[in-house]
Structures are given as structure tokens and as C-alpha cells.
Amino acid sequence: MNIWIATTGNSDVQLITDDNWSYLYEKERLNSEDLNKEYSNDKKSNSEVLNSQDFELTSLDVDSYEDIYTAPARVLGIVYGNEFKDHWKDLVFPLFDDFSKKLKDDPKLMPDKIILLLTDQSDLYSDYTDLKNSPCWKDTCSLLPILKHYFSENFPKATLENIVLRPVVLESGEGKGLDNWDSVLDLVQKELSELEFKESDVIYVSHQAGTPAVSSAVQFVTLSNFGQRVKFLVANEYEKDSVEIIDSSKYLRGISIQQAKSLVTTSPGAAKKLLEKIEDVDEGVIVKLNDKINFFNLNRDIDKNSQDSIPAATQRIVDVLDLISIFFTQENYLQGITLISAAQETFLKVAIFSKIKKKRGL
């Protein structure tokens, strides 16, 4: 089965005409019934939202379209949400059009399930109607009816699921928005960990839309959870037919190299194990890592008959003791204890061979 996990962002739904904007905006603004509430945690009605600010369309200069206009995603979803079918030709989906075309061109790539990641920060920014620059305006939850129709038209046989990313809000009302890297990673991990796929499933991920924190979290979590089964859909939003399908191995290779770099100074053995799983690694790098591993483990033979061997081993013990002190200062206790064990073994060897050498009068 093919599964498509797609993030959604502020510019995923746009307009190619402004002819109906004022009419639909005013009509929804005057409508007191909040028909959109099932798609959002928003505590304010649509009319209150639209009355809070004067939202105007922004015209963009894009080569791919004669005219194109944008509006904050939440507002566009509210304005068109109830009558989008009657004005469907107003709407355009730059990234999703390119992704869909790529997947439909090859029957083997056609998705059987599509999972949309939407955003809603209205619980965190409950007073967002008074804040023109609030992140809430870029939330995509109100676009769900439009996106459901879009995907049902393009992939009628695919099942559609949606996950709404909502920041955790404490009892005090405090929390971190979807631009916070740490909290978003935890949130995405929690939501995606509940997904269960078969080993034979191929998982396509388009993660360019949304905040950088959401995009990075989805990339990281899907790679961590699904590994080699993941393929990434990437494209230039304003360049037609620019979609590429990137195999996860390229991403995993890059991540493994970065992880290995971070481990070189503290755990070269672990760094070496990571690099051994990667193809085309410079043999010179492995040789240097082996030298570091030998130093960390004090893994050098002591020749009791050599004039320089015992003093050199003694100096290695002194050097490692300095390193142990640094590890403990950094609270890296596990690595420090490991080095203590290696230093103790080498110390005993040096003591024994020094005693033998002294008795022999060498």
C-alpha cells in the first residue's frame, strides 16, 4: 500500500482571481452561525474572526500563473469554506497540484491513503483576533473541507485521514507555538507514533509546507519511525514539473554522518559503527577513528622490553585522567566511567611491567 503523509501550510491554497473575494468575505462576515466550528478549536465565530481585522488579498508575481492571490490560510478557509464548490475555479493548489501529478503519472505511485497534517493554535493564542500578526492566521484547520474535496477529486480511491497539530496548553494558559522546535518535535512524535503501517507499505512524505519546526519534525520522525520505507516528495512551489522523489537513504546517510561527527570526540566507537553502515565512506576517516578508539580504550600493547613503551603508556594514563575530569565536569558520567576502567587496566599493566623491569635491573 502507498501512503502519502502531507504537511499543510499558509500558501497551499491560493486564488487565481479576486472577483469573488469581497462578496464571499462580506457574506461570511455577516453570518452569525459558526458552521466551521467542527474543523477548529476556535472559540470565536467566523463573523467575529472576520470582523476583527480587515483582511485583503495579496497579489503575487509568479511566472506559473497569470494572476495569483494569497490570504492567511485560516481566513481563506473561512471565506470559501461554505461555498467553495460554487467557486472551485477560483482556487489553485501550487504544491499539491505538482505532487498529485507526479503520483498520478505512474500507477505504481498512486496513494491508497492520504494523511493530512493540519494546524490549529487557537487554544494557545485565544485572543488572536486582536493580534494582526498572530500565528493563528496561518493555521490550516479551516481549509479541511476544501482539501478533502481536492483529494477526493484527484484520488477518488484513496482514503483520507487528517491529524490536527495543536500545541499543548498548560492550565496557566501558557504554552509554546508551532514554531518551537523542541515542543513541535514532541508533538509530531506523539501524533505519528500512533500510525501503524505494514512492512511492505511505501510512505511518501511531503514536508515542505508549514512552519520550519513542523517540516523538520515530520522529516525526522518519519525517518526515525519508518526508515527505508520513506520517500520524500520535494518541489519548487512556483516552478512547474519540479517534483523529485528522494529516497530516504540519502537523508539517512546525511543524518548518520552528522550523528557520527557529534560522537567523534566523546564516543568514537559509536561514531565508527554509524559510519560502517554507510556506503562510500573514506577509509582514511575509519583509520583516524580507530586511532581515537585505541586511545579511548588505551588499547595499545605494552612491550616490557621496550625502553619507551612503559613511559608512553604512563603518559597515556595521565592524558586520559585529564579527559575523565572533563567528562565528569560535563556530567558525561558513562563515558568517564568507561575510561576509568580502561585506565585502571593499563595502570596495572604498567605497574606490573615496571616491577619486572626493576627486578631485572633494566
N, C-alpha and C positions, 0 to 999 in steps of 0.2 A: 504494500500500500504506500502511496505517496502522500506525504503530509506537508502542508505549507504553513509555517508559522510566520506571521507578518506583523511588524510593529506599525503603528499609525501615527502620523504627525500633522502639524498645523497646515501643511501645504498639500496634503494628499488629495483633497477635493477642492477644485478651483472652478472658476466661471469663465466662459468664453464670450459672455455678453453681460452688460449691466442693465439690459432693458427691463427686467422684471424685479430687480433688487428692491427698489423703493416701494413698489406696490406690495410685494410679499412682506417686506420689513414692517411697513405700517399696519398691514393686516394682522400679522402675528403680534405686534406690539399692543394692539387694541384687544387682542384676545385674552380674556382673564383666566381661561381654563388652562391648566398646565398639562397638556397632552403628552409632553415629552418626559414626564417625571419618571416613568418606568425605565428609562435609559440612563438616568443620572441620579446621584445622591443629592443634587442641588435642592436646597430648601426654599429657593425663591422661584416664583413662577416665571414663565418665559416673558411675559409682559413686563415684569419688574426688571428682568435682566436687560431687555432692550431699551427700557426707559432710563436705565442707569447711566448710559453713555450714548453718544452719537457715533455709531459705527458706520464708516464709509468704506467703500471698496477701494483697494489699492491696485492701480494698473501696473502691470509688469511688461517689460520689453523682452520678449522671448522669441527666438527665431522659429521655434517649432509651431507657434500659433500666431495667427494674425492679431488677435486680441486675447488677453488673459487677465483676469482679475482675482484678487485674493481678499479674504476676510478672515478674522480669527475663527478657528475651527468650531468652537462652541457656538458662536453667533451664526455662522453659516448653517450649521446643523439645525439650529432653532428656526431660522428664517425659511429654509427649504424643507425642513423635516416633515411637515404635514402635507405638502403639495409637490414633492419632488417628482412624482411620476408625471404630473402635468407639465413640468418644465424640465424634463430629463435632458433635453438637448442643450440646456444652459450649462450643464456640468461636464467637467473633464477631470480625468484621474491620471496625471502625467506618469508617475512611477508605476502605479498598478496596471495601467494600460501596457507599458513596456514589459513588466513581469508576466502579465497574463499572456501576452503574445508569445513570449519565449516558451512558456509552458505548454501553450496550445499548439505550437508548431510541431511538436514531437509527441505523438500519442503516449510514448513511454513516460513522459514527464507530467502528464495530466494529474493534478492533485485529486485524491479521493476525500481528503479532509482539509479544511482551511481553518486555522486558529488565528483570530484577530486579537491583538493586544491593544486595548483602548485605555485612555487615561481619564481620571476624574479626581481633581484635587479640591473640590468644593467643600468637603468637610474640614480641610485644613485651613483654607482661605475663605471662611464663611462670609466675610464682608467684602468679597471680591468685586461686587457690583459697584463699590465705591472707589475701586482702585483700577485705573485705566490700564496700568502695566502689570496687573496680576497674572501669574502663570495660568490661572484658571481659564482665561480666554482661549488658550491654545489647547485645552483638553479636547479629546476627540470622542468622548462618550456620546454626545448628541448626534454624531454622524452615523451611528449604528444603523438606523433604518435605511439610510442611503447606501451604505456599504453592503448591507445584507442584500439589497436589490441588485447592486452591481455584481456581486459574486454569484448570485443565483442566475443572472443573465449570462455570465461568462463561463461558469462551471456548474451547469444545472444538475449534474450527477454528484457533485461533491457535497458533503455535509459541512455545515458551518457552525463553529463554536466561537465564543468570544470570552476573553478574560479582561476584566477592568482592573487596571492597576490603581489602587487607592492608597495614598500614604497612610502610615499608622499615626493616629492622633491620640495623644495621651489625655487622661482625664482633665489635665490642666488646660487642654486645648492646644498645647504645643506639639510640634512635630516637624519633620523635615520633608520638603517637597521632592518632586521627581527629578530635580537637578542635583540632588545629593548622592554622590557615588556610592557611599557605604550603605546607606539605608535602602537605596534602589536595588543594589545587588542582593541584599537580604530579601526584599520584596519579590523580585523576579525569581529568585531561587525557590522561595516558598510556593509561588504560583505554578512554576513549571515543573517542580518536583512531583506534583500531583498527576502529571500526564504520564500515561503508560503506553508504550509503543512496543511492537514486536521487533525482534532482532532483524527481521527481513525488511522492515519499513525504511524508506528513504525520507529524510527530513530536510526539506528546503526551508531556508531561513532568509527572510529579507528584513534587515535590521537597521536600515539607514534612516528611517523615519523616527520621529520622537526626539526627546532630549538626548544629548550625548551620553548621559548616565544610563538611560534606558537602553540605548543602542549598544553600548559596551557590555552592559549586564546581560542582555539577551545573547550576544555573541559568546561571552564567557560561559554562561550557564548551559547553553545548548551544546557547546563543545565539551564541557565537563560531563554533562549527563548522557549525551548520545554519541560523542566521539566521532568515529569514522563514518557513521551513518548520515552525518550532516553535510549539506551542500549549501553554499551561500549564493543568493541572488543579489547582484550588485549592479548599479546603473547610474548614469548621469541623468538627473531629473529632467534636464532641458535639452537632451541630445537623443534623438530618436534611434532606436535599434542599438542601444549601447549596453544592453544587458549581458552580463557574463555570469556563468555558473562556476564558482570557485570551490574546488574540492577542499574538504576540511583539513586534509593532510598538510596543505600549505599553511593554514592558520596554526595547526597544532605544532608544526615544525618551528614556526616563529615563537610561539608561546614557550615551547620546550627550551629553545635557545636562551630566551630571556630568563627563564627559571634557572637554567644552568649557570648563567652569568651571576645571578644573585647568590648562588650557592658556592661559587668557586672559593671564596675566602673563608667561609665557615664550614663547609661540608663538601670538599672536593670529590669524595667518593660518590655522594648522591648526584653531583653535577656530572660525573663521568657516566653513571648509569643512564641519566637522561639523554646524554649525547650519543650513547651507544645505540639508542633506539632510532636515531635519525640517520638518514642516508647522506652520503657525500660530506661527512664531517672531516675536516683537515686532520690528518694523522698527527701533525705536529702539535695540535691542541691536546690530543689524547696523551701524548708523551709528556707534555707540561703538567697535565692533570695528574699523571702517575707520579711525577716528582713531588707534587704537593701532597698526594695521598701518602707517599712514603714518609714525607716529613711529619704529617699529622700522626701517623701511626708509629713514628720513629723506626720505620721498617727498613733498617739497614743493618747488615751483618757487622758484628764487631770482631775484628781479627785480633786475637790476643797476642799474636806475634808481630803485629804491625806497630811501628813506633808512633804513628799518627792516629791510629784508629780509636784508641781509648780517649784521648783528649778531644777528638772531634765529636765522639758520642756524648761526652760530658757537656760540650758546648751546645749540642742539640737539646739536651735536657734543660739547660739554662734558658735557651730560646723559647722552648715550649712552655716553661713555667711563666714566662712573661705573657705568652699568648693566653694561657689559662686565666691569668689575672684579668686580662681584657674581657674574656668571655664572661667571667663572673660579674664583672662590673656592668656588662650589658645584659645581665640576667639570662645569658645563654648557658644554662647550667648543664644541660645534657651533653653538649659538645665539650664543655670544660671537664666534666667527669670522665668522658671518654679519653680525653688527652691525659688526665691524671693517671688513668690505668696504664696507658701506653708508656708514660714517663716512668712510672714505678717499675715496670718490667725492664726497661732499658737501664734504669738506675741499678737494679740488682745485678744485671749482666756486667755493667761497668765495675761494680764493687767486687764481684767475684773474679773477673779477669785482672783487676788491679792487684788483688790479693795474691793471685797466682803469679803474676809478674814480679811482685815484690819478693816472694819466696824464692823465685828462681834467680833473683838478683839481676833481673833485666833492667 
